[in-house]
Amino acid sequence: MKKLIILLFGLYLCAGLFAQTGDKAEDLRKPVCRIGDTGPGGGTVFFAEGGACMEMSGILKRASVNEAPVIARNYRGGGYSDWRLPVRSEMAFVYKILWAKNIDGLGDTWHWSSSKGGSLQRGGGGNKPGDDLKDAYPVRAVRNF
C-alpha cells in the first residue's frame, strides 16, 4: 500500500511538471511585444496584435530605387535573414503609429517602400511613385516575428 501511494504521488508530480513545461512552451511560441519596444532583430516594433509582431530597422543607408530592396534583403539585424523592404501599406502604418508618437525619429523624410517601380513615403502622410529613381533616399527594412 505504501509503495502504491508513493507511485501515485510520483505520477502526480510528473504530470504537474509536464503540464508546466507545456505551458511554458506555449508561451515561448507567442512573442510578447508592444509598439515602440525593441524587437529581437534590434528594430522598433510597429505592429503587435494577436501574438504577431513586426519590427522596422533604423536607416540602413540612403540608396536609389534599384538598390533599396537589395540593401533591405541583405540586412542581418539580430542575426536574422528575413528582413525586407516594407510594402507601401506597411510603411503607411509605420508612419501612422511611429511617426505620430515621435518614435524612432522618422521625421518628415521620404523613405523607400516596395511597390511596382518603387514608391516613396513620408511622415504626415503622402506617397509618390519612385519618379526620383536615381536619387538616394533612406532605406529601412522590416520583418515579422
C-alpha positions as CSV (number, residue, x, y, z in Angstrom):
1,M,0.0,0.0,0.0
2,K,2.8,2.4,0.9
3,K,4.5,1.7,-2.5
4,L,1.2,2.4,-4.3
5,I,0.9,5.8,-2.6
6,I,4.5,6.7,-3.4
7,L,3.9,5.6,-7.0
8,L,0.7,7.6,-7.3
9,F,2.4,10.7,-5.7
10,G,5.3,10.4,-8.1
11,L,2.9,10.2,-11.1
12,Y,1.1,13.2,-9.8
13,L,4.3,15.2,-9.6
14,C,5.4,14.2,-13.1
15,A,2.0,15.1,-14.6
16,G,2.3,18.6,-13.0
17,L,5.8,19.0,-14.3
18,F,4.9,18.1,-17.8
19,A,1.8,20.4,-17.7
20,Q,4.0,23.3,-16.6
21,T,6.6,22.6,-19.3
22,G,3.8,22.5,-21.9
23,D,2.5,25.9,-20.7
24,K,6.0,27.4,-20.9
25,A,6.5,26.0,-24.4
26,E,3.1,27.6,-25.4
27,D,4.2,30.9,-24.0
28,L,7.5,30.8,-26.0
29,R,5.6,30.4,-29.3
30,K,3.7,33.7,-28.7
31,P,6.0,36.7,-28.9
32,V,5.3,39.4,-26.3
33,C,5.9,42.8,-27.7
34,R,4.5,46.3,-27.5
35,I,4.7,49.1,-30.1
36,G,7.8,51.1,-29.5
37,D,9.7,48.1,-28.0
38,T,13.0,46.9,-29.4
39,G,12.4,43.7,-31.4
40,P,14.7,40.6,-31.4
41,G,16.3,41.9,-34.6
42,G,17.1,45.3,-33.0
43,G,14.4,47.2,-34.8
44,T,11.5,49.2,-33.4
45,V,8.2,47.3,-33.0
46,F,5.4,49.0,-35.1
47,F,2.8,46.2,-35.1
48,A,1.8,43.9,-32.2
49,E,-1.5,42.1,-32.4
50,G,-2.7,38.6,-31.7
51,G,0.7,37.2,-31.0
52,A,2.1,38.6,-34.3
53,C,4.7,41.3,-34.2
54,M,6.6,43.4,-36.8
55,E,9.7,45.5,-36.4
56,M,11.5,48.1,-38.5
57,S,15.2,48.7,-38.6
58,G,16.8,52.1,-38.4
59,I,18.0,53.8,-41.5
60,L,20.4,51.3,-43.2
61,K,21.6,53.6,-46.0
62,R,20.5,56.2,-48.5
63,A,20.0,54.5,-51.9
64,S,18.3,54.6,-55.2
65,V,15.2,52.6,-56.1
66,N,17.1,49.7,-57.5
67,E,19.5,49.4,-54.6
68,A,16.9,49.7,-51.8
69,P,15.3,46.2,-51.9
70,V,18.8,44.6,-52.1
71,I,20.0,46.5,-49.1
72,A,16.9,45.6,-47.1
73,R,17.2,41.9,-48.0
74,N,20.8,41.7,-47.1
75,Y,20.3,43.3,-43.7
76,R,21.1,40.9,-40.9
77,G,19.9,42.7,-37.8
78,G,19.9,40.4,-34.7
79,G,21.3,37.6,-36.9
80,Y,18.0,37.3,-38.8
81,S,17.9,36.9,-42.6
82,D,14.2,37.6,-43.1
83,W,14.4,41.4,-43.4
84,R,12.9,43.0,-46.5
85,L,11.8,46.4,-47.8
86,P,8.4,47.3,-46.4
87,V,5.4,47.4,-48.8
88,R,3.6,50.7,-49.2
89,S,0.8,49.8,-46.7
90,E,3.3,48.7,-44.0
91,M,5.2,52.0,-44.5
92,A,1.9,53.9,-44.2
93,F,1.2,52.0,-41.0
94,V,4.7,52.7,-39.6
95,Y,4.1,56.5,-40.2
96,K,0.7,56.3,-38.6
97,I,1.9,54.6,-35.5
98,L,5.6,55.6,-35.0
99,W,5.7,59.0,-36.6
100,A,2.6,60.2,-34.8
101,K,4.1,59.1,-31.5
102,N,7.5,60.5,-32.4
103,I,9.1,57.1,-32.0
104,D,12.3,56.1,-33.9
105,G,13.0,59.6,-35.3
106,L,11.2,59.0,-38.7
107,G,10.7,62.7,-39.2
108,D,9.2,64.2,-42.4
109,T,11.7,62.4,-44.7
110,W,10.8,60.3,-47.7
111,H,11.6,56.6,-47.4
112,W,11.6,53.8,-49.9
113,S,8.8,51.2,-49.9
114,S,8.4,48.3,-52.2
115,S,5.7,48.5,-54.9
116,K,5.9,48.2,-58.7
117,G,8.7,50.5,-59.6
118,G,9.3,51.6,-56.1
119,S,7.4,54.2,-54.0
120,L,8.4,56.9,-51.6
121,Q,6.5,57.7,-48.4
122,R,7.0,60.2,-45.7
123,G,5.5,61.2,-42.3
124,G,2.5,63.4,-42.1
125,G,1.0,61.5,-45.0
126,G,1.9,61.4,-48.6
127,N,3.4,58.9,-51.0
128,K,4.6,59.3,-54.5
129,P,5.8,56.9,-57.2
130,G,9.6,56.5,-57.3
131,D,9.9,59.1,-60.0
132,D,13.2,60.2,-58.5
133,L,14.7,56.8,-59.3
134,K,18.3,57.8,-59.3
135,D,18.1,59.9,-56.1
136,A,19.1,58.5,-52.8
137,Y,16.5,58.2,-50.1
138,P,16.6,56.4,-46.7
139,V,16.2,52.6,-46.7
140,R,14.7,50.8,-43.7
141,A,13.9,47.0,-43.5
142,V,11.0,45.2,-41.8
143,R,10.4,41.7,-40.6
144,N,7.7,39.7,-38.9
145,F,8.4,37.7,-35.7
